[in-house]
Structures are given as structure tokens and as C-alpha cells.
């Protein structure tokens, strides 16, 4: 991609430089490839706690640049917005340096951070805006993932001590786990040299092995939920986000299968004289291994108790009938269109972040050719049976 330059500093920290109109400002992301799925049971929530510890200084210091962060299953990310000049950039990179080395961690701030994290924990558990997410997670998330929710477990949050935090930080905040994404207009600034000067001399130790849970034996599951207004079908999928052809096959089979299900359900309801107001398919990525796909129908003129039998009929009969008449060439083109559109709509910095954390390719080169070689009808049919039975 013309507008993204990437490489490694001499200590193996990965960097991405995104050419973008900055209007006097630029953005820096520090990505640390450690999130809640890498934690032991006794460490549940420690990645998120350390993220808060690393940003606590912003409440008390003279640092005026905008700073924020978040932690998910796979990684911890820090974002800084600063003026697009050498002085402000160096000041920001010096803070990132302190985050990476752990110099920014302050034992005197641990109780303030603990109170903030506990408050956030209760907010996520009780707030209406998190209620639907919590219901979905409680219903579908495997126990091993549920225990690894990035916010952590309240029992452990109350117990973390500074030595635990510092030890976990030293183990995971190492150059091999870190990427810096720079987004802005750097035409008149030698950003690569500045990165090397400010960050290139940091510790170059080896990443220690970590124990993470194995998700390879997970099966597809479908749960049908309904009320007087909506029907929701939750499908848990194994997602492939590496650079192999298996990732493209997974995308083709998924889009083909779910599109056919939507079409089949619409046909069944229409044949029964049931008015469908809207049908929506969307995805919510949980980890690199899993994603939640929801097909949502708004309907009218139907008794709630009839929904389950209608959908089971569709799964058992009409879904496969739709598959018999569809052209796989059409489905390949549709998948290509969706992938191409989604990649083109993604911001440059987000492409870099996804590339480093999830190994999703930045460019679309050779994708279309791979899709053309993959997935026949029998593979889509297999996918349907894996979900439905």
C-alpha cells in the first residue's frame, strides 16, 4: 500500500508510518500484544489494570497531549494525539518509552487505579448499555473466554499488588510484542530517525512462553432467541485471521452460508403471509479465534411461540434448497465485494493495528485469486450442518 511504510527498529520493535492529512496534529499508537487471553486465572484483569497504571500519570503531570487506551483479549493499545512538530512528537515518544520500560508505573498510584477499575467493572456489569452484550456473552461465550473478560475478575482486581503488576509488565512489554503506528503528515519530519532515536535502544530480551487456553475443539453453536418484536440467531464461529488460504475460505463459506440462511428465512415467512420489516446481518469480533454473527429479523403478525418451529423448518429444508440453486461464482464475487469494501473503508492506522495483532493483510493483493480457488457447494453445505445440527 502506497500510504503505509512499515519496518523494524534495531531492537525489533515494529513500526508503521501512515501518510495522512493531519491538519497540524498527528496520532501515535503503541500496541502491546498482550491481552486477557494470555492471563492465568490468578491474573484475570491484570493487562487492563496495567493499562490504567500506565495512563494514570496524565491526571497529575504537565503532559498536555491527549492520551487514551483500551485492552481486549489480544492486546493493549495506547493512543496519543500531539502536534505535528518534532518537539511534540519527541515528547510523546518519550512517554511511550516510559510505558514500554515500565518507568511510568508508580506504586503510589495503585489504589487510585484500583478504585477506577472497580468502578468500571461495576459499570459494565450494571449499565443498560452493556446489558445486551452481557446477555450474549453469558449465553454464548465459552467458560474459558468468559473468565478472561478484559475487565477482569473483581476478586483479583481487589488483590493485585505492585510486584505482580511490575513482573507481568516486564514479562510481556518487550520489543517483540510491541508496534508503534504513526499517522500524520511527516513530509518535513524524519519520523523513522526519530523513532530509532527515542525507542530503538530499548531492552531486547526474549518473549517468555505464556500459557493460554486452547480453542481448537470448539464447535459451532446456534441459539434462537425471540420476543414479541425480534428474532435473533446467534452463531458462534471459529475465525481464521492468518495469511493462509484457510482465512479466505472461511470468509467465503461464512458469507455464503449466512446469506443463504437469511434468504431462506425471508422466503418462509413471506410464504406464510408474515410481513418482515427488516433483516440485518452483522458481526462482533471477540478474539482472533471467535466471532459472533447475529442475524436479526423484525417481524409482525406472528405468535411468538411459533418462531422456533419455523426456523427449525428453514434450517432443515429451505436453507439447503436455497444452496442447490445458488451460483458459487456469484457467491465468490459477493465475498470479494464485501472484503474489498470493508478493507477500503478501514482507516490506515486500523489496518496497521489489525495487521500486527491479528495478522490480517494490509493489502488485498492476490485475495481475489485465492477466493476463486476456494470453497465449493459441499463445503458451504458442511458449514450449514455444523451450525444447525
Secondary structure by P-SEA (a helix, b strand, c coil): cccbbbbbccccbbbbbbbcccccbbbbbbbbccccccccccccaaaaaaaaaaacccccccccccccccccccbbbbbbbbcccaaaaaaaaaaaaaaaacccccccaaaaaaaaaaaaaaaaaccccaaaaaaaaaccccaaaaaacccccaaaaacccaaaaaaaaaaccccccbbbbbbccccccaaaaaaaacccccccccccbbbbbbcccbbbbbbbbbcccbbbbbbbbbccccccaaaaaaaaaaaaaaaaaaaaaaaaaaaacccccbbbbbbbbccccbbbbbbbbbbccccccaaaaaaaaaaacaaaaaaacccaaaaaaaaaaaaaaaaaaccaaaaaaaaaaccccccccaaaaaaaacccaaaaaaaaaaacc
